[in-house]
Amino acid sequence: MQYEEKRREWELEQAKELELVRLNLEREKLELNTWTEREKIETERRQIEVNLRKEEESAIRVKKYADVVKNVLPRQPSDNIEIVSFFKNVEHIFQEFKIPDDFWSALIRPYLKATDLR
């Protein structure tokens, strides 16, 4: 009988230890998930900051190029016959100043007739 009591006590101790190990594993798993979520959020935050900086840099570059071509670009002519030469001239100016293609539409817009923008 004494042997059975000791065995039960030992089994209870083992069960308690096993439960403690299981609880510790669960806690570590939750901590890992929390850490992973924090890392994910931090990565997204950094990406948003990078995107915002790129947008700001892009806006600054457009402004810089706009200042460069401000006194060089002609207004769009009223005569439809001259429009082709107008766009060829604008393209030539943009290429001469090595303005990236991405900015062409933003830079030419102020020089187009408002009626043609619709």
WOSUL-V909996 format. One record per residue. N is the residue number from 0. PSI is psi in degrees with one decimal (NA if undefined). OMEGA is omega in whole degrees, -180 to 180 (none if undefined). Layout:
# WOSUL-V909996
N | PSI | OMEGA
N | PSI | OMEGA
This chain:
# WOSUL-V909996
0 | -42.0 | 179
1 | -36.7 | 178
2 | -42.9 | -180
3 | -38.4 | 178
4 | -43.9 | 178
5 | -38.6 | 179
6 | -42.1 | 178
7 | -43.2 | 178
8 | -44.0 | 179
9 | -43.2 | 179
10 | -40.2 | 177
11 | -43.3 | 178
12 | -42.4 | 178
13 | -42.0 | 179
14 | -41.3 | 178
15 | -44.7 | 179
16 | -41.5 | 179
17 | -41.3 | 178
18 | -39.4 | 178
19 | -43.6 | 177
20 | -43.9 | 179
21 | -43.9 | 178
22 | -40.2 | 177
23 | -40.4 | 177
24 | -42.2 | 178
25 | -44.4 | 179
26 | -45.8 | 179
27 | -38.4 | 178
28 | -44.5 | 177
29 | -41.9 | 178
30 | -40.6 | 179
31 | -43.2 | 177
32 | -42.1 | 179
33 | -44.2 | 179
34 | -43.0 | 179
35 | -43.4 | 178
36 | -41.2 | 178
37 | -43.6 | 178
38 | -41.9 | 179
39 | -45.8 | 179
40 | -42.2 | 179
41 | -39.6 | 178
42 | -43.6 | 178
43 | -40.2 | 179
44 | -43.9 | 179
45 | -39.9 | 180
46 | -39.7 | 177
47 | -42.2 | 178
48 | -42.3 | 179
49 | -44.5 | 180
50 | -41.5 | 179
51 | -41.9 | 178
52 | -40.8 | 179
53 | -42.2 | 178
54 | -42.0 | 179
55 | -43.9 | 179
56 | -40.2 | 179
57 | -44.5 | 179
58 | -39.9 | 179
59 | -42.0 | 180
60 | -41.7 | 178
61 | -44.3 | 179
62 | -43.0 | 180
63 | -47.9 | 180
64 | -34.8 | 178
65 | -40.9 | 177
66 | -36.2 | -179
67 | -43.7 | -174
68 | 1.5 | -175
69 | -46.4 | -176
70 | 6.5 | -177
71 | -38.7 | -177
72 | 133.2 | 176
73 | 162.1 | 173
74 | 155.0 | 178
75 | 131.6 | -179
76 | 154.0 | 178
77 | -30.9 | -178
78 | 123.7 | -178
79 | -25.9 | -180
80 | -31.3 | -177
81 | -6.1 | -174
82 | -40.9 | -180
83 | -46.2 | 179
84 | -33.2 | 176
85 | -50.2 | -178
86 | -34.7 | 176
87 | -41.2 | 178
88 | -44.7 | 179
89 | -44.9 | 179
90 | -43.7 | 179
91 | -44.1 | 179
92 | -46.2 | 180
93 | -39.4 | 179
94 | -38.5 | 179
95 | -41.1 | 180
96 | 4.0 | 179
97 | 46.8 | 179
98 | 127.8 | -180
99 | 143.3 | -179
100 | -31.8 | -178
101 | -29.2 | -173
102 | -8.5 | -175
103 | -49.1 | -176
104 | -38.6 | 179
105 | -34.2 | -177
106 | -31.7 | -177
107 | -23.6 | -175
108 | -45.5 | -179
109 | -17.1 | -176
110 | -2.9 | 179
111 | 153.5 | 178
112 | 139.9 | -178
113 | -32.7 | -179
114 | -26.4 | -180
115 | -9.3 | -178
116 | -14.2 | -177
117 | NA | none
